């Protein structure tokens, strides 16, 4: 069992827009043994890396991360429908 938590890095937000600037499309996904999803405000959500065509869940956040193909992930809320 592992603990998944949401972390925020307020003091350091640096993206293509410049230090301290954010945009709602500034979300990022990184794979570092696990999947780290970062949003424009500096929140970092850690998901276990799912196997291909499998799902990783953050129950406390109500989020699912589906691995649907090579370098292709879908992040969605519980009960949200994904249409291809």
C-alpha positions in Angstrom: 0.0 0.0 0.0 1.3 3.4 -0.9 0.2 6.9 0.1 -0.8 9.2 -2.7 -1.0 12.9 -1.9 -1.4 16.3 -3.6 1.6 18.6 -3.2 1.8 22.3 -4.1 4.9 24.2 -5.0 3.8 27.8 -4.6 7.3 29.3 -4.5 8.5 27.9 -7.8 6.2 28.1 -10.8 8.3 28.4 -13.9 7.0 27.5 -17.3 7.2 28.7 -20.9 5.3 31.8 -20.0 8.0 32.9 -17.5 8.6 32.7 -13.8 5.3 33.1 -11.8 3.0 33.2 -14.8 0.3 30.5 -15.3 -2.3 29.5 -17.8 -5.1 27.0 -17.6 -3.4 25.0 -20.4 -0.2 24.7 -18.5 -0.9 21.1 -17.3 2.0 18.6 -17.6 2.4 14.9 -17.3 5.8 13.3 -16.4 6.7 9.6 -15.9 9.3 9.1 -13.2 8.5 5.6 -11.9 5.0 6.9 -11.3 2.9 9.3 -13.3 3.0 12.9 -12.0 0.3 15.3 -13.2 0.9 19.0 -12.6 -1.5 21.8 -13.1 -1.1 25.6 -13.7 -1.2 26.4 -10.0 1.7 24.1 -9.1 -0.4 21.2 -7.8 1.3 17.8 -8.3 -0.8 14.6 -8.3 1.0 11.2 -8.2 -0.5 8.2 -9.8 0.9 4.6 -9.8 2.1 3.9 -13.4 -0.7 1.7 -14.9 0.0 -1.1 -17.3 -1.0 -0.6 -20.9 -4.8 -0.5 -21.2 -5.2 -0.3 -17.5 -6.3 2.4 -15.0 -4.7 4.0 -12.0 -7.1 5.7 -9.5 -6.8 8.5 -6.9 -9.9 7.7 -4.9 -9.6 10.7 -2.5 -9.5 13.0 -5.6 -12.1 11.1 -7.6 -9.7 10.9 -10.6 -8.8 8.1 -13.0 -5.7 7.9 -15.2 -6.1 5.5 -18.2 -3.1 4.3 -20.2 -4.6 3.9 -23.6 -1.5 3.7 -25.9 2.2 4.4 -26.3 2.7 7.8 -24.5 -1.1 8.3 -24.4 -3.0 8.8 -21.1 -6.5 10.0 -20.4 -7.2 11.8 -17.1 -10.8 12.0 -16.1 -13.1 12.3 -13.1 -15.2 9.5 -11.8 -18.3 8.9 -13.9 -16.9 11.1 -16.7 -17.4 9.6 -20.2 -14.5 9.7 -22.7 -15.4 9.7 -26.3 -12.7 9.0 -28.9 
